[in-house]
Amino acid sequence: MVRVQDTGAVHKHGASAAGPVRPRGVSGRLPRLDIRLSPYLYVAPFFILFAVFGLYPVLMTGWMSLHDWNLIGDKSFVGLENYSALMGDEYFWNAVRNTFAIFVIATVPQMVLALLLADLLNRGIRARTFFRMVIFVPNVTSLAAVAIVFGVFFRRDFGAVNWLLGMVGVDPISWQVSRIGSWVALATMIDWRWTGYNALIFLAAMQAIPRDLYESAALDGAGRWRQFISITLPSLRPTLFFVIIISTIGGWQLFTEPLIFNSGGGAVLGGTQRQFQTVAMYMFERGFSDLRFGYGSAIAFALFAIIVVASLINFALVRRSVRS
């Protein structure tokens, strides 16, 4: 008797006995809106900050590169004239050559040393945590202090590097005057700062490689060098690609090290003959020293294009090595 009354009560209120009653109206839509909108609200702060401090400056720089723009805001639209002038600017191509040379001289030894250090720290040596901390210290050191110290080391007179070279019969080298000498000095500074950082990235990737592969290779008679070539390097290809891309971006944006390395006047010139002026320094010279913001913006976009092309080339090379 009670069951009949309960069923009748349910049907009386218009609900189906096969399922629960769904809420209607505003109170029913709010939970569904919360589920749909909450993910976008969580990621909204990032996109807002990116739009204000990332996207807007890029778009503004592109707009300025199409104008003859000075400090007080006077501007006139010139189209692609800044880019056309840039293609025939010998100082710009000199800066591109310097930047590329420093990047190559610094990156190749840096990758090799980082791989060797990571492989050494991946072994069962004593005080591994201590050594891992030590190789990361250069990266947290003040960049200005590093540049000043290395500037003292590479002085022609009374510099530590020339003193060491003199012990083996090499004449003193004018590191800041010589083009190749300045490239080597700056590359040494970059390698000292970033080799340990990259080594820790490689070390983290090495520790993710299954130990069974090394044990099987050891049972087959493979030595440590053969294991490194046949197991470690193929497993590190994605990480190697990441490190090379990051090094490419940082290398082409080189600015502070050569700026402080130049102890003479006109710091952004990169030496008396612009022998180590980078693209970033030349952009600063035209944009802020000469107050040609439009031309400086064109240099910034050209630098962006160079980085994209260099990254694509590295991606193609790494992808080809993976297939092979």
DOROMI-374355 format. One record per residue (C-alpha): chain; x, y, z. Coordinates in pm, whole numbers. Each point is the difference from the previous one (the first is absolute). Example, Ala and Ser with C-alpha at 12.3 -4.5 7.8 and 13.67 -1.06 7.14 Angstrom:
residues 2
<loke><cadena>A</cadena><east>1230</east><north>-450</north><up>780</up></loke>
<loke><cadena>A</cadena><east>137</east><north>344</north><up>-66</up></loke>
***
This chain:
residues 324
<loke><cadena>A</cadena><east>0</east><north>0</north><up>0</up></loke>
<loke><cadena>A</cadena><east>288</east><north>233</north><up>83</up></loke>
<loke><cadena>A</cadena><east>183</east><north>-82</north><up>-327</up></loke>
<loke><cadena>A</cadena><east>-306</east><north>95</north><up>-206</up></loke>
<loke><cadena>A</cadena><east>-30</east><north>329</north><up>184</up></loke>
<loke><cadena>A</cadena><east>374</east><north>81</north><up>-53</up></loke>
<loke><cadena>A</cadena><east>-20</east><north>-76</north><up>-373</up></loke>
<loke><cadena>A</cadena><east>-306</east><north>213</north><up>-35</up></loke>
<loke><cadena>A</cadena><east>173</east><north>282</north><up>183</up></loke>
<loke><cadena>A</cadena><east>293</east><north>-14</north><up>-239</up></loke>
<loke><cadena>A</cadena><east>-222</east><north>-1</north><up>-308</up></loke>
<loke><cadena>A</cadena><east>-202</east><north>276</north><up>151</up></loke>
<loke><cadena>A</cadena><east>302</east><north>229</north><up>-6</up></loke>
<loke><cadena>A</cadena><east>69</east><north>-83</north><up>-368</up></loke>
<loke><cadena>A</cadena><east>327</east><north>-199</north><up>48</up></loke>
<loke><cadena>A</cadena><east>93</east><north>-325</north><up>-169</up></loke>
<loke><cadena>A</cadena><east>62</east><north>-304</north><up>214</up></loke>
<loke><cadena>A</cadena><east>292</east><north>-99</north><up>-226</up></loke>
<loke><cadena>A</cadena><east>240</east><north>281</north><up>104</up></loke>
<loke><cadena>A</cadena><east>64</east><north>295</north><up>234</up></loke>
<loke><cadena>A</cadena><east>-172</east><north>332</north><up>-32</up></loke>
<loke><cadena>A</cadena><east>218</east><north>255</north><up>-193</up></loke>
<loke><cadena>A</cadena><east>5</east><north>351</north><up>139</up></loke>
<loke><cadena>A</cadena><east>-128</east><north>268</north><up>-229</up></loke>
<loke><cadena>A</cadena><east>37</east><north>374</north><up>-20</up></loke>
<loke><cadena>A</cadena><east>297</east><north>213</north><up>108</up></loke>
<loke><cadena>A</cadena><east>100</east><north>-230</north><up>285</up></loke>
<loke><cadena>A</cadena><east>35</east><north>-289</north><up>-245</up></loke>
<loke><cadena>A</cadena><east>208</east><north>188</north><up>-256</up></loke>
<loke><cadena>A</cadena><east>256</east><north>137</north><up>245</up></loke>
<loke><cadena>A</cadena><east>177</east><north>-333</north><up>70</up></loke>
<loke><cadena>A</cadena><east>29</east><north>-70</north><up>-372</up></loke>
<loke><cadena>A</cadena><east>139</east><north>348</north><up>-68</up></loke>
<loke><cadena>A</cadena><east>250</east><north>-46</north><up>282</up></loke>
<loke><cadena>A</cadena><east>127</east><north>-324</north><up>-153</up></loke>
<loke><cadena>A</cadena><east>32</east><north>152</north><up>-346</up></loke>
<loke><cadena>A</cadena><east>149</east><north>338</north><up>94</up></loke>
<loke><cadena>A</cadena><east>225</east><north>-83</north><up>294</up></loke>
<loke><cadena>A</cadena><east>288</east><north>-141</north><up>-217</up></loke>
<loke><cadena>A</cadena><east>8</east><north>322</north><up>-201</up></loke>
<loke><cadena>A</cadena><east>-2</east><north>209</north><up>315</up></loke>
<loke><cadena>A</cadena><east>296</east><north>-196</north><up>136</up></loke>
<loke><cadena>A</cadena><east>215</east><north>66</north><up>-308</up></loke>
<loke><cadena>A</cadena><east>-127</east><north>355</north><up>-58</up></loke>
<loke><cadena>A</cadena><east>269</east><north>174</north><up>216</up></loke>
<loke><cadena>A</cadena><east>279</east><north>-142</north><up>-214</up></loke>
<loke><cadena>A</cadena><east>-159</east><north>107</north><up>-328</up></loke>
<loke><cadena>A</cadena><east>-80</east><north>346</north><up>137</up></loke>
<loke><cadena>A</cadena><east>357</east><north>53</north><up>113</up></loke>
<loke><cadena>A</cadena><east>132</east><north>-142</north><up>-327</up></loke>
<loke><cadena>A</cadena><east>-223</east><north>233</north><up>-201</up></loke>
<loke><cadena>A</cadena><east>111</east><north>306</north><up>196</up></loke>
<loke><cadena>A</cadena><east>373</east><north>-71</north><up>42</up></loke>
<loke><cadena>A</cadena><east>64</east><north>-239</north><up>-291</up></loke>
<loke><cadena>A</cadena><east>-236</east><north>33</north><up>-293</up></loke>
<loke><cadena>A</cadena><east>-55</east><north>377</north><up>16</up></loke>
<loke><cadena>A</cadena><east>376</east><north>86</north><up>-1</up></loke>
<loke><cadena>A</cadena><east>54</east><north>-231</north><up>-298</up></loke>
<loke><cadena>A</cadena><east>-284</east><north>155</north><up>-198</up></loke>
<loke><cadena>A</cadena><east>111</east><north>349</north><up>100</up></loke>
<loke><cadena>A</cadena><east>355</east><north>-73</north><up>-109</up></loke>
<loke><cadena>A</cadena><east>-125</east><north>-122</north><up>-337</up></loke>
<loke><cadena>A</cadena><east>-209</east><north>316</north><up>-43</up></loke>
<loke><cadena>A</cadena><east>295</east><north>222</north><up>94</up></loke>
<loke><cadena>A</cadena><east>226</east><north>-180</north><up>-250</up></loke>
<loke><cadena>A</cadena><east>-222</east><north>134</north><up>-278</up></loke>
<loke><cadena>A</cadena><east>50</east><north>362</north><up>109</up></loke>
<loke><cadena>A</cadena><east>268</east><north>261</north><up>34</up></loke>
<loke><cadena>A</cadena><east>-48</east><north>32</north><up>377</up></loke>
<loke><cadena>A</cadena><east>196</east><north>228</north><up>235</up></loke>
<loke><cadena>A</cadena><east>14</east><north>46</north><up>375</up></loke>
<loke><cadena>A</cadena><east>-268</east><north>268</north><up>40</up></loke>
<loke><cadena>A</cadena><east>-256</east><north>-208</north><up>-190</up></loke>
<loke><cadena>A</cadena><east>16</east><north>167</north><up>-341</up></loke>
<loke><cadena>A</cadena><east>-46</east><north>-264</north><up>-264</up></loke>
<loke><cadena>A</cadena><east>-60</east><north>-39</north><up>-367</up></loke>
<loke><cadena>A</cadena><east>-95</east><north>-317</north><up>-184</up></loke>
<loke><cadena>A</cadena><east>282</east><north>-127</north><up>-222</up></loke>
<loke><cadena>A</cadena><east>-114</east><north>-355</north><up>-68</up></loke>
<loke><cadena>A</cadena><east>287</east><north>-243</north><up>-54</up></loke>
<loke><cadena>A</cadena><east>268</east><north>266</north><up>-43</up></loke>
<loke><cadena>A</cadena><east>162</east><north>-88</north><up>334</up></loke>
<loke><cadena>A</cadena><east>32</east><north>-365</north><up>-105</up></loke>
<loke><cadena>A</cadena><east>132</east><north>101</north><up>-342</up></loke>
<loke><cadena>A</cadena><east>264</east><north>220</north><up>160</up></loke>
<loke><cadena>A</cadena><east>85</east><north>-280</north><up>240</up></loke>
<loke><cadena>A</cadena><east>85</east><north>-239</north><up>-283</up></loke>
<loke><cadena>A</cadena><east>270</east><north>242</north><up>-120</up></loke>
<loke><cadena>A</cadena><east>128</east><north>94</north><up>345</up></loke>
<loke><cadena>A</cadena><east>359</east><north>-125</north><up>33</up></loke>
<loke><cadena>A</cadena><east>-1</east><north>57</north><up>375</up></loke>
<loke><cadena>A</cadena><east>-302</east><north>-229</north><up>34</up></loke>
<loke><cadena>A</cadena><east>166</east><north>-281</north><up>-194</up></loke>
<loke><cadena>A</cadena><east>317</east><north>49</north><up>200</up></loke>
<loke><cadena>A</cadena><east>-206</east><north>-47</north><up>317</up></loke>
<loke><cadena>A</cadena><east>-162</east><north>-312</north><up>-149</up></loke>
<loke><cadena>A</cadena><east>340</east><north>-145</north><up>-80</up></loke>
<loke><cadena>A</cadena><east>134</east><north>73</north><up>347</up></loke>
<loke><cadena>A</cadena><east>-305</east><north>-147</north><up>171</up></loke>
<loke><cadena>A</cadena><east>7</east><north>-315</north><up>-212</up></loke>
<loke><cadena>A</cadena><east>372</east><north>-54</north><up>57</up></loke>
<loke><cadena>A</cadena><east>-26</east><north>43</north><up>377</up></loke>
<loke><cadena>A</cadena><east>-303</east><north>-230</north><up>5</up></loke>
<loke><cadena>A</cadena><east>181</east><north>-279</north><up>-187</up></loke>
<loke><cadena>A</cadena><east>324</east><north>31</north><up>197</up></loke>
<loke><cadena>A</cadena><east>-193</east><north>-7</north><up>328</up></loke>
<loke><cadena>A</cadena><east>-270</east><north>-259</north><up>-73</up></loke>
<loke><cadena>A</cadena><east>204</east><north>-289</north><up>-143</up></loke>
<loke><cadena>A</cadena><east>245</east><north>-33</north><up>293</up></loke>
<loke><cadena>A</cadena><east>-284</east><north>73</north><up>242</up></loke>
<loke><cadena>A</cadena><east>-210</east><north>-294</north><up>-121</up></loke>
<loke><cadena>A</cadena><east>298</east><north>-238</north><up>10</up></loke>
<loke><cadena>A</cadena><east>109</east><north>105</north><up>349</up></loke>
<loke><cadena>A</cadena><east>-357</east><north>-11</north><up>132</up></loke>
<loke><cadena>A</cadena><east>-49</east><north>-354</north><up>-131</up></loke>
<loke><cadena>A</cadena><east>328</east><north>-119</north><up>149</up></loke>
<loke><cadena>A</cadena><east>-74</east><north>163</north><up>337</up></loke>
<loke><cadena>A</cadena><east>-350</east><north>-148</north><up>9</up></loke>
<loke><cadena>A</cadena><east>133</east><north>-346</north><up>-81</up></loke>
<loke><cadena>A</cadena><east>262</east><north>34</north><up>273</up></loke>
<loke><cadena>A</cadena><east>-257</east><north>112</north><up>259</up></loke>
<loke><cadena>A</cadena><east>-228</east><north>-284</north><up>-104</up></loke>
<loke><cadena>A</cadena><east>254</east><north>-253</north><up>115</up></loke>
<loke><cadena>A</cadena><east>37</east><north>-132</north><up>352</up></loke>
<loke><cadena>A</cadena><east>253</east><north>258</north><up>124</up></loke>
<loke><cadena>A</cadena><east>26</east><north>135</north><up>349</up></loke>
<loke><cadena>A</cadena><east>-156</east><north>334</north><up>99</up></loke>
<loke><cadena>A</cadena><east>-215</east><north>12</north><up>-314</up></loke>
<loke><cadena>A</cadena><east>-241</east><north>249</north><up>156</up></loke>
<loke><cadena>A</cadena><east>286</east><north>233</north><up>87</up></loke>
<loke><cadena>A</cadena><east>141</east><north>-4</north><up>-352</up></loke>
<loke><cadena>A</cadena><east>-345</east><north>51</north><up>-150</up></loke>
<loke><cadena>A</cadena><east>-41</east><north>308</north><up>214</up></loke>
<loke><cadena>A</cadena><east>349</east><north>130</north><up>-85</up></loke>
<loke><cadena>A</cadena><east>-46</east><north>-13</north><up>-378</up></loke>
<loke><cadena>A</cadena><east>-321</east><north>203</north><up>33</up></loke>
<loke><cadena>A</cadena><east>166</east><north>282</north><up>197</up></loke>
<loke><cadena>A</cadena><east>120</east><north>194</north><up>-311</up></loke>
<loke><cadena>A</cadena><east>-359</east><north>27</north><up>-121</up></loke>
<loke><cadena>A</cadena><east>-120</east><north>176</north><up>316</up></loke>
<loke><cadena>A</cadena><east>298</east><north>235</north><up>11</up></loke>
<loke><cadena>A</cadena><east>-64</east><north>363</north><up>-93</up></loke>
<loke><cadena>A</cadena><east>49</east><north>41</north><up>-373</up></loke>
<loke><cadena>A</cadena><east>155</east><north>342</north><up>45</up></loke>
<loke><cadena>A</cadena><east>253</east><north>-142</north><up>248</up></loke>
<loke><cadena>A</cadena><east>85</east><north>-285</north><up>-239</up></loke>
<loke><cadena>A</cadena><east>56</east><north>240</north><up>-290</up></loke>
<loke><cadena>A</cadena><east>220</east><north>229</north><up>211</up></loke>
<loke><cadena>A</cadena><east>212</east><north>-287</north><up>132</up></loke>
<loke><cadena>A</cadena><east>50</east><north>-150</north><up>-346</up></loke>
<loke><cadena>A</cadena><east>81</east><north>345</north><up>-134</up></loke>
<loke><cadena>A</cadena><east>285</east><north>14</north><up>251</up></loke>
<loke><cadena>A</cadena><east>113</east><north>-353</north><up>-89</up></loke>
<loke><cadena>A</cadena><east>21</east><north>87</north><up>-370</up></loke>
<loke><cadena>A</cadena><east>183</east><north>329</north><up>30</up></loke>
<loke><cadena>A</cadena><east>302</east><north>35</north><up>-221</up></loke>
<loke><cadena>A</cadena><east>226</east><north>127</north><up>275</up></loke>
<loke><cadena>A</cadena><east>3</east><north>-185</north><up>333</up></loke>
<loke><cadena>A</cadena><east>-290</east><north>-226</north><up>-103</up></loke>
<loke><cadena>A</cadena><east>-2</east><north>-353</north><up>139</up></loke>
<loke><cadena>A</cadena><east>-60</east><north>-161</north><up>-341</up></loke>
<loke><cadena>A</cadena><east>292</east><north>175</north><up>-169</up></loke>
<loke><cadena>A</cadena><east>217</east><north>-83</north><up>301</up></loke>
<loke><cadena>A</cadena><east>-79</east><north>-370</north><up>-41</up></loke>
<loke><cadena>A</cadena><east>61</east><north>19</north><up>-375</up></loke>
<loke><cadena>A</cadena><east>330</east><north>175</north><up>63</up></loke>
<loke><cadena>A</cadena><east>117</east><north>-297</north><up>207</up></loke>
<loke><cadena>A</cadena><east>-12</east><north>-213</north><up>-316</up></loke>
<loke><cadena>A</cadena><east>160</east><north>262</north><up>-223</up></loke>
<loke><cadena>A</cadena><east>-309</east><north>165</north><up>-151</up></loke>
<loke><cadena>A</cadena><east>13</east><north>378</north><up>-49</up></loke>
<loke><cadena>A</cadena><east>-267</east><north>212</north><up>174</up></loke>
<loke><cadena>A</cadena><east>-331</east><north>19</north><up>-187</up></loke>
<loke><cadena>A</cadena><east>-213</east><north>314</north><up>-16</up></loke>
<loke><cadena>A</cadena><east>-325</east><north>-178</north><up>74</up></loke>
<loke><cadena>A</cadena><east>-218</east><north>309</north><up>-27</up></loke>
<loke><cadena>A</cadena><east>164</east><north>130</north><up>-318</up></loke>
<loke><cadena>A</cadena><east>30</east><north>-325</north><up>-192</up></loke>
<loke><cadena>A</cadena><east>-320</east><north>-115</north><up>-166</up></loke>
<loke><cadena>A</cadena><east>60</east><north>-373</north><up>43</up></loke>
<loke><cadena>A</cadena><east>152</east><north>55</north><up>343</up></loke>
<loke><cadena>A</cadena><east>-309</east><north>185</north><up>120</up></loke>
<loke><cadena>A</cadena><east>-221</east><north>-278</north><up>-137</up></loke>
<loke><cadena>A</cadena><east>198</east><north>-262</north><up>192</up></loke>
<loke><cadena>A</cadena><east>-5</east><north>206</north><up>320</up></loke>
<loke><cadena>A</cadena><east>-377</east><north>51</north><up>-15</up></loke>
<loke><cadena>A</cadena><east>-60</east><north>-366</north><up>-89</up></loke>
<loke><cadena>A</cadena><east>208</east><north>-105</north><up>301</up></loke>
<loke><cadena>A</cadena><east>-208</east><north>223</north><up>222</up></loke>
<loke><cadena>A</cadena><east>-325</east><north>-145</north><up>-135</up></loke>
<loke><cadena>A</cadena><east>123</east><north>-359</north><up>35</up></loke>
<loke><cadena>A</cadena><east>106</east><north>55</north><up>360</up></loke>
<loke><cadena>A</cadena><east>-345</east><north>133</north><up>86</up></loke>
<loke><cadena>A</cadena><east>-227</east><north>-247</north><up>-184</up></loke>
<loke><cadena>A</cadena><east>186</east><north>-331</north><up>-23</up></loke>
<loke><cadena>A</cadena><east>-102</east><north>-112</north><up>349</up></loke>
<loke><cadena>A</cadena><east>-362</east><north>99</north><up>-58</up></loke>
<loke><cadena>A</cadena><east>-21</east><north>-209</north><up>-317</up></loke>
<loke><cadena>A</cadena><east>182</east><north>-285</north><up>170</up></loke>
<loke><cadena>A</cadena><east>-273</east><north>-22</north><up>263</up></loke>
<loke><cadena>A</cadena><east>-266</east><north>-16</north><up>-272</up></loke>
<loke><cadena>A</cadena><east>189</east><north>-283</north><up>-170</up></loke>
<loke><cadena>A</cadena><east>45</east><north>-172</north><up>337</up></loke>
<loke><cadena>A</cadena><east>-373</east><north>4</north><up>66</up></loke>
<loke><cadena>A</cadena><east>-61</east><north>-159</north><up>-341</up></loke>
<loke><cadena>A</cadena><east>271</east><north>-262</north><up>58</up></loke>
<loke><cadena>A</cadena><east>-155</east><north>-109</north><up>327</up></loke>
<loke><cadena>A</cadena><east>-325</east><north>-75</north><up>-186</up></loke>
<loke><cadena>A</cadena><east>176</east><north>-255</north><up>-225</up></loke>
<loke><cadena>A</cadena><east>-77</east><north>-357</north><up>119</up></loke>
<loke><cadena>A</cadena><east>299</east><north>-160</north><up>171</up></loke>
<loke><cadena>A</cadena><east>-88</east><north>-332</north><up>-159</up></loke>
<loke><cadena>A</cadena><east>133</east><north>127</north><up>-331</up></loke>
<loke><cadena>A</cadena><east>344</east><north>64</north><up>147</up></loke>
<loke><cadena>A</cadena><east>3</east><north>-333</north><up>182</up></loke>
<loke><cadena>A</cadena><east>-90</east><north>-186</north><up>-319</up></loke>
<loke><cadena>A</cadena><east>267</east><north>188</north><up>-194</up></loke>
<loke><cadena>A</cadena><east>259</east><north>-79</north><up>269</up></loke>
<loke><cadena>A</cadena><east>-87</east><north>-371</north><up>-19</up></loke>
<loke><cadena>A</cadena><east>52</east><north>17</north><up>-377</up></loke>
<loke><cadena>A</cadena><east>349</east><north>138</north><up>56</up></loke>
<loke><cadena>A</cadena><east>-67</east><north>368</north><up>-78</up></loke>
<loke><cadena>A</cadena><east>230</east><north>242</north><up>181</up></loke>
<loke><cadena>A</cadena><east>-100</east><north>329</north><up>157</up></loke>
<loke><cadena>A</cadena><east>86</east><north>199</north><up>-313</up></loke>
<loke><cadena>A</cadena><east>-202</east><north>-236</north><up>-221</up></loke>
<loke><cadena>A</cadena><east>-292</east><north>24</north><up>241</up></loke>
<loke><cadena>A</cadena><east>20</east><north>380</north><up>-15</up></loke>
<loke><cadena>A</cadena><east>-3</east><north>3</north><up>-381</up></loke>
<loke><cadena>A</cadena><east>-261</east><north>-273</north><up>-54</up></loke>
<loke><cadena>A</cadena><east>-237</east><north>55</north><up>294</up></loke>
<loke><cadena>A</cadena><east>48</east><north>338</north><up>165</up></loke>
<loke><cadena>A</cadena><east>23</east><north>228</north><up>-304</up></loke>
<loke><cadena>A</cadena><east>-298</east><north>-152</north><up>-188</up></loke>
<loke><cadena>A</cadena><east>-212</east><north>27</north><up>315</up></loke>
<loke><cadena>A</cadena><east>101</east><north>364</north><up>48</up></loke>
<loke><cadena>A</cadena><east>-99</east><north>124</north><up>-347</up></loke>
<loke><cadena>A</cadena><east>-322</east><north>178</north><up>112</up></loke>
<loke><cadena>A</cadena><east>184</east><north>159</north><up>293</up></loke>
<loke><cadena>A</cadena><east>292</east><north>91</north><up>-223</up></loke>
<loke><cadena>A</cadena><east>-237</east><north>171</north><up>-241</up></loke>
<loke><cadena>A</cadena><east>-156</east><north>198</north><up>286</up></loke>
<loke><cadena>A</cadena><east>339</east><north>113</north><up>133</up></loke>
<loke><cadena>A</cadena><east>120</east><north>100</north><up>-347</up></loke>
<loke><cadena>A</cadena><east>-314</east><north>208</north><up>-61</up></loke>
<loke><cadena>A</cadena><east>36</east><north>176</north><up>336</up></loke>
<loke><cadena>A</cadena><east>370</east><north>62</north><up>-69</up></loke>
<loke><cadena>A</cadena><east>-86</east><north>135</north><up>-343</up></loke>
<loke><cadena>A</cadena><east>-250</east><north>248</north><up>139</up></loke>
<loke><cadena>A</cadena><east>237</east><north>112</north><up>275</up></loke>
<loke><cadena>A</cadena><east>301</east><north>15</north><up>-232</up></loke>
<loke><cadena>A</cadena><east>-166</east><north>225</north><up>-257</up></loke>
<loke><cadena>A</cadena><east>-128</east><north>231</north><up>276</up></loke>
<loke><cadena>A</cadena><east>351</east><north>47</north><up>145</up></loke>
<loke><cadena>A</cadena><east>28</east><north>348</north><up>148</up></loke>
<loke><cadena>A</cadena><east>125</east><north>39</north><up>357</up></loke>
<loke><cadena>A</cadena><east>328</east><north>-191</north><up>-27</up></loke>
<loke><cadena>A</cadena><east>144</east><north>194</north><up>-296</up></loke>
<loke><cadena>A</cadena><east>-141</east><north>325</north><up>135</up></loke>
<loke><cadena>A</cadena><east>193</east><north>-28</north><up>328</up></loke>
<loke><cadena>A</cadena><east>301</east><north>-163</north><up>-169</up></loke>
<loke><cadena>A</cadena><east>59</east><north>323</north><up>-192</up></loke>
<loke><cadena>A</cadena><east>199</east><north>214</north><up>243</up></loke>
<loke><cadena>A</cadena><east>40</east><north>291</north><up>-241</up></loke>
<loke><cadena>A</cadena><east>-242</east><north>273</north><up>-101</up></loke>
<loke><cadena>A</cadena><east>-311</east><north>-73</north><up>-203</up></loke>
<loke><cadena>A</cadena><east>-90</east><north>-324</north><up>171</up></loke>
<loke><cadena>A</cadena><east>-275</east><north>-99</north><up>-245</up></loke>
<loke><cadena>A</cadena><east>242</east><north>31</north><up>-293</up></loke>
<loke><cadena>A</cadena><east>170</east><north>-325</north><up>98</up></loke>
<loke><cadena>A</cadena><east>356</east><north>127</north><up>-27</up></loke>
<loke><cadena>A</cadena><east>166</east><north>276</north><up>-198</up></loke>
<loke><cadena>A</cadena><east>-57</east><north>-185</north><up>-327</up></loke>
<loke><cadena>A</cadena><east>-328</east><north>-168</north><up>101</up></loke>
<loke><cadena>A</cadena><east>194</east><north>-324</north><up>14</up></loke>
<loke><cadena>A</cadena><east>-234</east><north>-166</north><up>251</up></loke>
<loke><cadena>A</cadena><east>-321</east><north>202</north><up>-34</up></loke>
<loke><cadena>A</cadena><east>-300</east><north>-233</north><up>5</up></loke>
<loke><cadena>A</cadena><east>-341</east><north>47</north><up>-164</up></loke>
<loke><cadena>A</cadena><east>-160</east><north>85</north><up>335</up></loke>
<loke><cadena>A</cadena><east>266</east><north>267</north><up>62</up></loke>
<loke><cadena>A</cadena><east>-51</east><north>147</north><up>-346</up></loke>
<loke><cadena>A</cadena><east>-376</east><north>8</north><up>59</up></loke>
<loke><cadena>A</cadena><east>60</east><north>190</north><up>326</up></loke>
<loke><cadena>A</cadena><east>236</east><north>241</north><up>-177</up></loke>
<loke><cadena>A</cadena><east>-246</east><north>91</north><up>-273</up></loke>
<loke><cadena>A</cadena><east>-310</east><north>-3</north><up>218</up></loke>
<loke><cadena>A</cadena><east>117</east><north>172</north><up>318</up></loke>
<loke><cadena>A</cadena><east>332</east><north>170</north><up>-77</up></loke>
<loke><cadena>A</cadena><east>-104</east><north>141</north><up>-337</up></loke>
<loke><cadena>A</cadena><east>-371</east><north>19</north><up>102</up></loke>
<loke><cadena>A</cadena><east>-106</east><north>-170</north><up>-324</up></loke>
<loke><cadena>A</cadena><east>-270</east><north>-216</north><up>153</up></loke>
<loke><cadena>A</cadena><east>-145</east><north>-107</north><up>-333</up></loke>
<loke><cadena>A</cadena><east>336</east><north>-124</north><up>-130</up></loke>
<loke><cadena>A</cadena><east>74</east><north>-167</north><up>333</up></loke>
<loke><cadena>A</cadena><east>-335</east><north>-178</north><up>-15</up></loke>
<loke><cadena>A</cadena><east>84</east><north>-127</north><up>-348</up></loke>
<loke><cadena>A</cadena><east>326</east><north>-142</north><up>138</up></loke>
<loke><cadena>A</cadena><east>-196</east><north>-168</north><up>279</up></loke>
<loke><cadena>A</cadena><east>-231</east><north>-170</north><up>-250</up></loke>
<loke><cadena>A</cadena><east>297</east><north>-102</north><up>-215</up></loke>
<loke><cadena>A</cadena><east>157</east><north>-157</north><up>309</up></loke>
<loke><cadena>A</cadena><east>-324</east><north>-185</north><up>66</up></loke>
<loke><cadena>A</cadena><east>2</east><north>-135</north><up>-357</up></loke>
<loke><cadena>A</cadena><east>362</east><north>-113</north><up>35</up></loke>
<loke><cadena>A</cadena><east>-79</east><north>-189</north><up>321</up></loke>
<loke><cadena>A</cadena><east>-300</east><north>-170</north><up>-162</up></loke>
<loke><cadena>A</cadena><east>205</east><north>-109</north><up>-302</up></loke>
<loke><cadena>A</cadena><east>287</east><north>-125</north><up>218</up></loke>
<loke><cadena>A</cadena><east>-245</east><north>-195</north><up>219</up></loke>
<loke><cadena>A</cadena><east>-162</east><north>-160</north><up>-305</up></loke>
<loke><cadena>A</cadena><east>341</east><north>-103</north><up>-134</up></loke>
<loke><cadena>A</cadena><east>89</east><north>-157</north><up>335</up></loke>
<loke><cadena>A</cadena><east>-336</east><north>-177</north><up>8</up></loke>
<loke><cadena>A</cadena><east>58</east><north>-142</north><up>-349</up></loke>
<loke><cadena>A</cadena><east>349</east><north>-120</north><up>90</up></loke>
<loke><cadena>A</cadena><east>-114</east><north>-169</north><up>321</up></loke>
<loke><cadena>A</cadena><east>-301</east><north>-156</north><up>-172</up></loke>
<loke><cadena>A</cadena><east>224</east><north>-136</north><up>-275</up></loke>
<loke><cadena>A</cadena><east>239</east><north>-148</north><up>256</up></loke>
<loke><cadena>A</cadena><east>-291</east><north>-168</north><up>181</up></loke>
<loke><cadena>A</cadena><east>-121</east><north>-163</north><up>-323</up></loke>
<loke><cadena>A</cadena><east>348</east><north>-121</north><up>-83</up></loke>
***
